[in-house]
């Protein structure tokens, strides 16, 4: 069988990317060929990758599952792809699947690298799976309890998902905090209370920081009550962060803890693996209210021009979706 032609988006140098042709070998007996329908751009991590800001010390740990090339570039990076299986085992053929794959119109992966979408979950919303997986892992690290007072700082995609999940725990008092007043609209869509930092109530049992800003982390320390835990979900790349760990940090006996999705939270690692966690994330995306997290869409062919613009105006971006051209046979497929 002849090779298959594909196109992929590569970051060639900081702030500059291009589409490159790829030659794929036909899938083997335990592999699938996926035709992409949508992928999603992670505003936080992908902006650091695209702008060449991954620290040298973290370049090995920050590799995506199917990344090609090395930081700072040329590198093919990404981890939120939804498509249709064009070739593969009978039980997967023509099925809609999610894969932690970079921005590419067709790709071949082992069949166990894809997860079939739950019935009724649209392609368009399924691109949020990697973000939901991050939110799940963060809550496993945080361990919220019935009745907790919880502050979530940063109304980006991950922060909003965390607040959305926390608000559904009985008896909790959740506040989603952001410096941008327009995030009120998002919070209303998710049915989560919203406030600006100066309006936030203190003495919280749990604070989760996901704003990507040192100022947000400092606010988190101020809002934590005695013996409270602050979970840090932001990744600052090469930025140094100074914190007021004098003042009442010690007298309130606060716990500051990092959470990162690359490792299953220790509290669940004995029983959960990556595949089961991602499957849960897809199941939790069934709520149509989560469509509010999609802030825009552009065509795959325009990605070299649209990627720099997205990160230039990052404050307005939540989840940006990338749409791929379809053939007649698969345009309506599920």
QUIBELTA-V322914 format. One record per helix or strand. SS is the DSSP state (a for helix, b for strand). FROM is the first residue (numbers start at 0). LEN is the number of residues. If there is no record, write none. Layout:
SS:FROM:LEN  SS:FROM:LEN
This chain:
b:3:10  b:15:9  b:30:11  a:42:8  a:55:3  b:67:2  b:74:2  b:80:7  b:95:4  b:103:1  b:105:5  a:110:3  b:113:3  a:122:4  a:128:14  b:148:5  a:156:10  b:172:5  a:182:8  b:193:2  a:196:3  b:203:6  a:213:10  b:223:9  b:254:4  a:273:13  a:287:6  b:293:6  a:299:13  a:313:3  b:318:5
